Amino acid sequence: MRKGLCRCLQISWPSLQVDLLRDSSPAVKQRNLQDGSEEASKMPRKSSLSIGFAIALAILTISAIGGMISMIIVFEIEKSQINMTEPPPTVPTTMAPLPTSWRLPRYLIPERYEITIQVDLYTRIVEEVNVTTPNQTLHFHGNSTVHFQCHQNTNVIFLHSLGLKVSSPRVINKDTKEEMKVISLTHQENGTDFLVIQIENFFKRNGNYSLFLAFKGEISEYLDAFYVSRYAEFNTEAENVTIEERFLAATDLEPTGARQIFPCFDEPDMKAVFQLKVIHRRKTKALANTAGKAPIILNDEWQMTLFEDTPKMSSYLFAFTVSEFEDFAKFYDHRVDIKTYARPEAIKAHHADYAAKITAKILDFYEKHLNQSYGMRKLDQIALPDLNFAAMENWGLITYQEPALLYVEGVSSLLQKEAIAEIIAHELAHQWFGNSVTMKWWNEVWLNEGFATYMSYLAVDQVEPLFQIKEISIMNDLHKAFEDDALQTSHPLSQSEEFKEPSEILGMFDAISYCKGAMVLRMLADHMVESIFDQGVRDYLKNHTGGNVEQDDLWDVMDKAYKIEDSASPSKVIKNWTTQIGYPVLTINTTNGECYQKHFLYNSSAVSNQTWYIPIRYKKKISSNPDYYILLNGTSDNMSFIAKKGEWLLANINCTGYYRVNYNLENWKLLMGQLETEPDLIPLMNRGQLIDDAFNLARAKLVNVTLPLEMTRFLHKEKAFLPWESAVRNLEYFVLMFDRSEVYGPMQIYLRHQVEELYNHFKNHTDNSTVPEDHSSQHMQITAIETACSTGLPDCIEMAKEKFAEWMDVNGTNNIHPNLRSTIYCQALAAGEKKEWEFAFEKFQDSFDSSEREQLRRALSCTKQTWLLCRYLDYTLDPDKIRLMEATSIIIDIAQNAEGQALAWDFMRAHWNYFSQGNAPQLIERVTRRFSTQFELQQLERFKEVGGYDRHIDQAIEQTKINIQWVKENKNIILEWFEKETAHPE
């Protein structure tokens, strides 16, 4: 037997350091042998040993051995005569292992938080005579108690904390009411944001415990986690009406911001109940997820609001605000207490009226459609001057950017009313999809965002049928998803790879999760039949209310709901659409019926063996109702796809499938002939999609680049919005690639000729600053003005200049219709000089209306004067002139301007630490859209060295390489085509 092999093994969990004290390790043995040899070499040698001493030693040794043998014999005899008690068996303690990633271990599960937070922020700084004016403070502090259950024995607590000073840990065994000794409290400095607390004894499985912690933190000035927002307000109580600065504090925690407010288990499947107490200054109002009781007055300066317990929910949904905002009460009695909060001026001016009215209608629709009640007693919505994204679905307290919630009659465009309805519908859908039923981890955030996007189509169409925007919204989202998903650097809806850092989670909030997610659900609904799909959705919510899900949980209920024999199950049809990147292009040959699929990628040299189950709805020129067919694998011969001579075939009716379609050239020509002669025989959505498919197939080198250009010939007769929107959006790619080359001139001439008839169609409305009643026509009017002015149509440019000049007159009023302001402002500033720009900037700074401010903000980036664009960029670094929320949008707007693209790119890189606080992925994508040269590619590759957002930079690099190759191969062909078309215009 070897003794002392591991006499002392001490593991210090917080520091993750291991100290091993071993007395027989090879290194120690080797060192002892060497030391012994050295000592031996220094000792004198003896010549002999006493023979008598040796004999005596031998006799003693033999006697000792004999005595030991006798004792053993006696012991065995005695033992046989008595019953000896066996020693108790050793029960090994199963100790939870260390985390192997930056995910929290699951051996401690939170059940309830009790949180007290004191917000030191002043909502206003009041200057009084002979009184010291207080300095603004951005501190908060408080304490939290989290109650948790142990699922595996451990003596370490891992939870999240970032940027907080945490102290006073106290652990209680709730089962024995005893306090457990805390050995250490440390922060991991390895990017995991782990707060590690080691205790002396072990938590036991199924035991119940609580952890108390005190914390201090700073309110952020960068719109993340718990942040401060500034705004201006008229003080009508002063002797002379003055404009004064006001402050508010708000939260925005998705995906990983809760850990910046209080220590917590900050992962979506670690749901718990939250109870909150907010200590805030007198004359301010605190809001949170649940209803608050009447504030308790603590002293002359402070009050405390206690809020009801939340349902069990994820930490990213925790929310509260402290402000002086007022509310607009509901329009009519409703089971849910609905209130809309905003700046007092906005409430008094009734800017929140529309939001309050539409919210109640949408909530009613969802409760009936989903057959499940909203999960809280109250629903607050608040319009914030600053918020990183358009809105955030916090359960019971939804936060919005002001333009996303407030509608100003006579100032806001009617199209903004559409946007407000869509955003509210999206956030209210989240109260079920995301808040009640939540994805287990961010790799499947599409289960939240895809469902919310899909449901918003149904809700707005139901409560605002006159908007007629369901088809427009679907096509917009379809094309957003198509463009991003045609890159090899795209990602699947359900991503199996483990994220390595929080920025990768943020990267999942993109067009794939939102738009592709919605399109895949729409395709599934069409395959299952919408009524069956709806029942499956209801079952999904019913089965998983209050829980966390993976996509297989959805497929399970859909398979059970779908009982149609001899038809592929929903899970079988849909699996590859969520686990693979990209989408297919379906190629149909109408002469022989051959049909095959291929992974659609802009990089034509890329190799992919991916296939999908493709549901195909198709019709022929003479058929009245579409037929249905599922392509099960790569290739199929279907006699039904053979068309008679002179007869066209159209696949993917109403674009219910998430794929593109290519045809043999003869069928393309027949479809183009139909578009020019009698376009109404082709469904409206397909008229737009045919154009989009043709342009993108050309980008992927699957058809000749002249094919989509030839399809634009019918536009001068087209008055519907979707075909024009599709053509203009795709031709924008041509503009981005060629607006710095000789192609640009003849291309502008061609487009100007195509749009002139459409512009004249709306000219009477435009000249008189009126708009059509039909919402689709209102979209069309704006497209006509934008295209006509940007291509240099003299009538359009003069109109914009005259209307803006009328506004600039000393006593002038703004008579431009709200729908047309954004477009006319932009075109007037593009044609104008310093005077027009400075007038617009002054109006921008003075505007208290968020809608008008947003329209002016966009227009200021339209100037062709580079020195004014440089000034505008500089202003984005001054929070007194430009909000951080607006700064990101301004960089993107300037980058869309050919004169400003290089300026925006250089400025963004120079101040990346500041601008990356906003929507960094969107910045990278939008600012680099025009890149099409080797020099720009090299700059982009060097920018990647900055670190962070690697996938989005890789996408930009991939798109730039594709652009370079596409321009090289197509520039001369496109130039020749436009020159030929414009040589003898009709």
Salt bridges, closest charged atoms under 4 A:
ASP23 OD2 - ARG7 NH2 2.95
GLU114 OE2 - ARG112 NE 2.99
GLU114 OE2 - HIS147 NE2 3.30
ASP120 OD2 - HIS141 ND1 3.77
GLU179 OE1 - ARG170 NE 3.20
ASP193 OD2 - ARG259 NH1 2.92
GLU218 OE2 - HIS139 ND1 2.63
GLU221 OE1 - ARG230 NH2 3.17
GLU233 OE2 - ARG246 NE 3.24
GLU244 OE1 - ARG246 NH2 2.92
GLU245 OE2 - ARG230 NE 3.88
ASP266 OD2 - ARG259 NE 2.89
GLU267 OE1 - ARG103 NE 2.93
GLU267 OE1 - ARG106 NH2 2.70
ASP269 OD1 - ARG106 NH2 2.83
GLU301 OE2 - ARG281 NH1 2.24
GLU308 OE2 - ARG377 NH2 2.35
ASP309 OD2 - ARG112 NH1 2.69
GLU324 OE1 - ARG124 NH2 2.51
GLU345 OE1 - ARG343 NH1 3.91
ASP353 OD2 - HIS350 ND1 3.14
ASP364 OD1 - HIS334 NE2 2.67
GLU367 OE2 - ARG335 NH2 2.27
ASP380 OD2 - LYS378 NZ 2.74
ASP386 OD2 - ARG883 NH1 2.71
GLU393 OE2 - HIS430 ND1 3.88
GLU402 OE2 - ARG343 NE 2.67
GLU418 OE2 - HIS775 ND1 2.48
GLU418 OE1 - HIS779 NE2 2.85
GLU449 OE1 - HIS426 NE2 3.06
GLU449 OE1 - HIS430 NE2 2.88
ASP477 OD1 - LYS480 NZ 3.88
ASP485 OD2 - LYS516 NZ 2.93
ASP510 OD2 - HIS491 NE2 2.74
ASP510 OD2 - ARG951 NH2 3.52
ASP526 OD2 - ARG617 NE 2.83
ASP534 OD1 - HIS369 NE2 3.78
GLU550 OE1 - LYS440 NZ 3.80
ASP680 OD1 - ARG687 NH1 3.42
ASP692 OD2 - HIS479 NE2 3.63
ASP692 OD2 - ARG660 NH1 2.70
ASP692 OD1 - ARG729 NH1 2.92
ASP693 OD1 - ARG660 NH1 2.94
GLU718 OE2 - ARG687 NH2 3.11
GLU725 OE2 - ARG729 NE 2.91
GLU732 OE2 - ARG929 NH1 3.45
ASP739 OD2 - ARG930 NH2 2.89
GLU742 OE1 - LYS971 NZ 3.41
GLU757 OE2 - LYS719 NZ 3.57
ASP767 OD2 - LYS763 NZ 2.68
GLU798 OE2 - LYS801 NZ 3.71
GLU838 OE2 - ARG871 NH1 2.93
GLU852 OE1 - ARG821 NH1 3.46
GLU854 OE2 - ARG858 NH2 3.17
ASP878 OD2 - LYS881 NZ 3.33
GLU886 OE2 - ARG853 NE 2.64
ASP893 OD2 - ARG857 NH2 3.37
GLU899 OE1 - LYS864 NZ 3.79
ASP906 OD1 - ARG909 NH2 2.44
GLU936 OE2 - ARG740 NH1 3.03
ASP954 OD1 - LYS944 NZ 2.63
GLU969 OE2 - LYS701 NZ 2.97
GLU981 OE2 - ARG713 NH2 2.65
